[in-house]
């Protein structure tokens, strides 16, 4: 699955509004630190930057996508971190799993 496909899946399967304009603009504003929701923007930016990808059409694996969120997950697991940030990160992690589960099912069919 490409990064942009993953981001598109997350945007349609998350209970949070992760988009800021279209999906390409969402990534752009996230990388610039200008996303309308700072937490979501940080999650998207970290996922892209920490994956080592240089192209949104490059393939990303499930393990890498989840691993990229490790530092953010740890931050929001702290006792003094906002609970809403933790819920948001966990929702996106579940959406990532769903994206790769759907892809696996599609490939088996």
CORZIVEN-V89151 format. One record per residue. N is the residue number from 1. RES is the residue in one letter. OMEGA is omega in whole degrees, 0 to 359 (none if undefined). BURIAL is 1 if it has 16 or more other C-alpha atoms within 10 Angstrom, else 0. D_FIRST is the distance of its C-alpha to the first C-alpha in whole Angstrom. Layout:
BEGIN
n	res	omega	burial	d_first
N	RES	OMEGA	BURIAL	D_FIRST
N	RES	OMEGA	BURIAL	D_FIRST
END
This chain:
BEGIN
n	res	omega	burial	d_first
1	X	178	0	0
2	X	179	0	4
3	X	183	1	7
4	X	175	1	8
5	X	178	1	6
6	X	179	1	7
7	X	177	1	10
8	X	179	1	11
9	X	180	1	10
10	X	183	1	12
11	X	181	1	15
12	X	183	0	16
13	X	177	1	16
14	X	176	1	18
15	X	178	0	21
16	X	175	0	22
17	X	183	0	21
18	X	184	1	19
19	X	175	1	19
20	X	191	1	22
21	X	177	0	22
22	X	188	0	19
23	X	178	0	15
24	X	177	0	16
25	X	179	0	19
26	X	179	1	18
27	X	181	1	17
28	X	182	1	20
29	X	177	1	22
30	X	180	1	20
31	X	179	1	21
32	X	182	0	24
33	X	184	0	25
34	X	181	0	26
35	X	182	1	24
36	X	176	0	26
37	X	186	0	25
38	X	181	0	26
39	X	179	1	24
40	X	178	1	21
41	X	179	1	21
42	X	179	1	21
43	X	181	1	19
44	X	181	1	16
45	X	181	1	18
46	X	179	1	18
47	X	181	1	14
48	X	183	1	14
49	X	184	0	17
50	X	179	1	17
51	X	181	1	13
52	X	179	0	15
53	X	176	0	13
54	X	182	0	15
55	X	182	0	13
56	X	178	1	11
57	X	177	0	9
58	X	180	0	8
59	X	175	0	5
60	X	180	1	6
61	X	181	0	7
62	X	184	0	9
63	X	180	0	12
64	X	180	0	12
65	X	179	1	11
66	X	181	1	14
67	X	181	0	16
68	X	182	1	16
69	X	182	1	17
70	X	181	0	20
71	X	179	0	23
72	X	178	1	22
73	X	179	1	23
74	X	179	0	26
75	X	183	0	27
76	X	175	1	27
77	X	179	0	28
78	X	181	0	32
79	X	184	0	35
80	X	180	0	35
81	X	179	0	32
82	X	181	0	31
83	X	182	0	30
84	X	177	0	28
85	X	178	1	26
86	X	179	1	25
87	X	180	0	25
88	X	180	1	22
89	X	181	1	20
90	X	178	0	20
91	X	180	1	19
92	X	176	1	16
93	X	178	1	16
94	X	178	0	16
95	X	177	1	14
96	X	177	1	11
97	X	179	1	12
98	X	180	1	12
99	X	182	1	9
100	X	174	1	8
101	X	178	0	11
102	X	179	0	11
103	X	179	0	8
104	X	179	0	10
105	X	179	0	13
106	X	181	0	12
107	X	179	0	11
108	X	183	0	15
109	X	none	0	16
END
